[in-house]
């Protein structure tokens, strides 16, 4: 059951015939023309970067001479990030701020931004100044050549090799191979989307990086473009190697959703063939005498197990089957959750307030 909405000020009450406000979201009391571009910036403890970043966004979008909005999503920062964003909102009518009740992560922040975006095109970028807003005009121009998604490619990353670039390179190759979408840099937040594409998708966990693959599976036209990547000026990265396991698990879920959502039996059937072969192998072992009679010579050297070895083989086989069972059960659950749309319905209930 969704939480009750915040008490509304009379000035925030929607006009007659207007759509009702989402739970927990204040209604905009000022009418503005619909923006052409919505820029979504998830923020978590980036108080020193936000003002500088906003100046760069304003310069980049101002050069395009189109209506725009900038949506900052505060992922429950514990520093002064929210105060800086509210100050930007007071001084710039293009700014909107969304605040979470608690820390939900980057994917949830982007999902909330997608829900609130009014533009025809949606741009996403990080709030740490490593993405360069100066790339936005060129990426929008590329999108308007007939694409639905333009993904940024940080060909020259300004990050450490061992802990950031090497794991990212390996993960990107694995993701491209599994999803069959040849994107070099799935982890780059700087992307441009057509709004109708992202508004029709529910994402959760670490799935924001798989948006191009999920969209391509539905027929979207996806391309990539080399973008500038800058060293971090302030603070430290909020992400480490710990998210690699979550990304790997999400990868298998996305593979199921993208390629087998209409025919899940094919997915599980293909996986079952592997275990059919493994079961046949253990069955063949069972046909071999475990206590061979040395007086009988068949021409085939039997495989002999003592009691301890037999118990180990049986236990390993059983554990292996249980691991596979629960993994497939989890994937089936992911498919059911995706089909239900529960994460899309729950996104706005995470929001404490929206400030215009």
Residue, then its C-alpha position, 0 to 999 in steps of 0.5 A: x500500500x503506497x504511503x500517504x502523500x504529503x499535505x498539499x498547500x492550497x497553492x499546490x492543488x491542481x486545477x480542475x481537469x488536471x491529472x492528479x499528483x503522484x503520491x508524495x510529489x508536490x505539484x508544480x504551481x508554475x506553468x512552463x513550456x514543455x522542454x525539448x531536453x531533460x537532463x537527469x543527474x543522480x547525486x550522492x554526496x557531491x556538494x563540491x561538484x554540483x555548482x560547477x557541473x550546473x554551470x557547464x550544463x547551462x553553457x552546453x544546453x544554452x548553446x543549443x537554443x532549445x527549452x530544457x530542464x535539469x533534474x537533480x535526484x538527491x539519493x539521500x546525501x549526507x553532506x550539503x548536496x541538497x542545500x546546493x541543489x535547492x539554491x540552484x533551483x531558487x536561482x534557475x527556473x530550469x532546475x527541478x530537485x527530487x529527494x529520496x527518503x533514503x539511499x536507493x542507488x543510482x538505478x533508482x535515482x535514474x528511474x525516478x528522473x525518467x518518471x519526472x522528465x518532461x522532455x522529448x529527449x532524456x540525457x543522463x550524466x553523473x554528478x561528479x564532473x567526470x562526464x563532460x556536458x560539452x558532449x551533449x550537443x553532439x550526442x543529441x545531433x547524432x541521435x537525431x540522425x535516426x537513432x533512439x539511444x546514443x551511449x557515451x564511450x569513455x575511450x580514454x578513461x581517467x581512472x585507475x587501471x587495476x581497480x577501475x579500467x581493467x574490471x570495466x573492460x572485462x565486464x564490458x566485453x562479457x556484457x557485449x558477448x552475452x547481450x549481443x549488443x556491441x557497446x564498448x562502455x556500458x558503465x558510462x552514465x552519459x547517454x541520450x535517449x528518446x523519452x518514450x523509450x525509457x519511460x516504458x521500461x522499469x529498471x532496478x538493482x544495477x540495471x541502468x547500465x543495461x538500458x541499451x541492451x534492453x532497448x535493442x532487444x525491443x528493436x531500438x536503434x542504438x549507437x555509441x559515440x566517443x566522449x570526453x572523460x575527466x579525472x575526479x576533482x572532488x571526493x572519491x568514487x562511490x562504487x567499487x569492486x563490490x558491485x561486480x557481483x550484482x552486475x553479473x547477476x543482473x546480466x543473466x537476468x537481462x539476458x533472460x528478459x531481453x532474449x527469452x521473455x516471450x519464450x522462457x521455456x527455450x531459456x530453461x530448455x537450453x540450460x537443462x541440456x547442459x545438466x542432461x549431459x552432466x546427469x548422463x555422465x554420472x549415470x555412466x559412472x554408476x554403470x561401472x562396477x565400483x567393486x570390480x572382480x579382478x577375476x573378470x576381465x572385460x577389456x575396460x579398466x573400471x573406475x573404482x571408488x572407495x566409500x569416501x570418494x563415492x560420498x564426495x562425488x554424490x554430494x558434489x552432484x547434489x550440491x551442483x543440482x541445487x545451485x542450478x535449481x535455485x539459480x533458475x528459480x531466481x531467473x524465473x522470479x526476475x521474469x515474473x517481477x519484470x512482467x508485473x511492473x511492480x518496480x515501476x509502480x513503486x518508484x514514486x513511493x520512494x520520493x519524499x518530495x519534488x521541488x520546483 
